[in-house]
Every structure is written in structure tokens, then in C-alpha cells.
Amino acid sequence: MLNTYKRFPVEFVRGNGAFLYDVSGKEYLDFLSGIAVTGLGHNHPVLRQAVIEQINSLWHVSNLYESTPQENLAKELTNISGLNSVFFCNSGTEAVEAAIKFARKWGKGRYKIISALNSFHGRTYGSLSATGQNKFHLGFEPMLPGFSYVPFGVIDEFKKAYSDDTVAILIETIQGEGGVNVAPKGFIKELREFCDEKDILLIIDEIQTGFGRTGKFFSYQHENIIPDMVTTAKGIANGLPLGAVICSSKIAGSIQPGDHGSTFGGNLIAIAAANKVVELIDDNLLNFISKWGNTLMNSLYALDLPFVKEIRGKGLMIGIELEKNISSKKIAGLMLNESVLVGTSGDSVIRLLPPFIITQNEVMKFLLSFKKVIINLSGLIK
Ligand SMILES: *Cc1c(COP(=O)(O)O)cnc(C)c1O
């Protein structure tokens, strides 16, 4: 296999709820959820049943033919988002690529997109060009023309970056890969107002924050705004490859047959899972996510651990920023030794993305393990 991932020396062969099991049967607590993918936990009985039924009837038909399951999911996604039309693809980066194309098509010659420094939008050339982190560009230049990056959360910088050929602003409400940076209160609303004033599009990348992760179905719903376009993937089908772009009717009006496409996009098996995911992420679960998110953050604060500089996030998307001399990768490795999976976000932030089905016991297990790892380390470093 090509050396694109530095892998931990462990292999998981089975999962159930918030737990994974390695080849020897050892149990691990999963506070990463495959990077915000398996929000409803592993081997969810309702999802498993829906997928098995689809596998037994039909795997794939071309998007040249009608699809009631796709239409049902599109109906749910437009209802929930406040938008009008959906395009299905297979991943996050494909959703962002599609959004860039749709924005340019709508723009009729306007083509520039402003995004944020420290953003992450994907690995293919359009989404990579939109990503405001040099480390992802290095060695792959030149990027596509028409992208500029300004400091996240600073509305005046976005206004300054605007020009007559700007077509859209592309933004995460919480930068996931960039450090779990939460947009300052009111910032997304200010972007909405500025986009309205200039008649440009506000595109929100909900690939990591969507599908309940922050305690609302889409994270922009905390701000009471409706974007023009939303990109989703990761949690949408709880582990099967699916992505979706949801857009307003004015954008949909500029797209015609042949403008974009995907052979696999909206695959029936992934759609079968997603239709159940949407059903399962109801108001009860969203309240539960908010409640456990607050509990987890408050408990982390209460531990008052050395090396911890800041704890931030929303719902069950939480970042723990460590002091500069402490490597997040090292802590993630030590946590794995304690049978707990956590993520990282850059060199100094631990990223927690637990499944939405966690219980008191699992939160306690995480807190005790994290405390042990940090206290042990402080003993070694002193
Ligand atoms: C993960 C991620 C992407 C890319 O998704 P892939 O499915 O890995 O291509 C894009 N944007 C955000 C915000 C993400 O978190």
C-alpha cells in the first residue's frame, strides 16, 4: 500500500456500539468514530437491517434511472436544511468539488472563492486549492487559480478579500482538521449578511460538523441562518461512502443535465443506510449530544490537568489544546495503550469525536484514561 498514512500498530476486526475489538479480541473505546463518521456507533441494528435488505435486493443502478430512495433522502435533507436540491457523490472532497463547480456555473463568469486560513476542504485539486493550509499544498503546486485565504472568524478580512469576480465564501463553522477552532459567535451571521449584500454564495462545509455532531443537525443551525449551499459526507451514512451537496433553488436553476455527474454517487446501499441515519438523528438525540458534550467539556475542565491549555468545541466535537512541547500524536498513542481511540488536529490538539450513543461509563473510562496518561507524562517530564 502506498505510504499515505502513518498507521498505529493495531487492527480492528469487529465493532459494537462505542467499542472496537482487535484481532486478539481486546476491547477499545472509540472516541474517534472513524473521524466523525460512525456517529451512531458500530454495528447499529437498525442500520445493519436496512443495509442487509438493500444488499439482498439491488446494489447499483446508474443515475440514468429514477431512484425513490435517493429522492426520499433528498426530501429529508432539503426539509432539514431549509434548502431545495441535492446532488449525491461519494465523499467529502467530491462534495466540495461539486459545490465549487455549481458556484462557478451560477456565477456566470464570477469564479473566485474566499476561504479561511487553517480550513480543510479535501484532497483533490479543487477542494485542496480551497484548503487554507500550506502544508497540504506543498509538493502539489500549482493550485487552481481563484482561491484566497483569510483569518478565520475575522469578518473584515473576508470583506477586504472580496472583489468583483468573487462568487462565494466557503467556510467551516468549526474548523475540524485545523484545530477544532469554533467560529466566534455572530461570525457566520455576518458572513451571511455580507454575501447577501454582494450577491455571492455562502457555502458551508458541514462534512465534519453535520449530521448531529455539534448538537444541531447542521452546525449553522446554531446561528439561525440558511446558507446557499452545504457540503456533507462523513457521518451521512454511518460508515458507507456517501456525500451530498444541498443547494438553494437559485443555484439549482443554473444546473442542467450533463453539467456534473458520478457513476457511484448515491449508491443504493449507502443511501439505504443514510435514510435510516436521518431518521435516527432526531431532536432527542440532538439534545443528548449537546448534554453529553457539555458534560464532557466541564469534566475535562474539572480535572484541571497539567499541559492542557484550552478545551473547546460544541456538542461531541471537542478539541483539547496541549502546551506547545506536548505532541498530540504522542498522547493519541499513549491513549491507544490505554485502549482508547482519540484523534488529533494538527501537532498540539487532541480531537474527540465520540459516537452519539455514549453512556456515563464510557465517559468515565475516557476521563480516567486521559487523566492517567497526562499525569504519568507529567511525572516523566518533571
Ligand atoms: C474530512 C473533511 C473533508 C474531506 O472529506 P473526505 O471524505 O475525506 O474527502 C472536507 N471538509 C471537511 C470539513 C472535512 O472534515
The ligand as a Gaussian input file, in Angstrom:
#p B3LYP/6-31G(d) Opt

LIG

0 1
 C      -12.977000      15.262000       6.090000
 C      -13.332000      16.571000       5.545000
 C      -13.343000      16.809000       4.157000
 C      -12.910000      15.762000       3.153000
 O      -13.732000      14.630000       3.196000
 P      -13.228000      13.259000       2.510000
 O      -14.439000      12.366000       2.596000
 O      -12.068000      12.763000       3.311000
 O      -12.847000      13.581000       1.119000
 C      -13.732000      18.057000       3.718000
 N      -14.111000      19.025000       4.581000
 C      -14.126000      18.826000       5.915000
 C      -14.589000      19.925000       6.818000
 C      -13.729000      17.611000       6.442000
 O      -13.708000      17.422000       7.768000

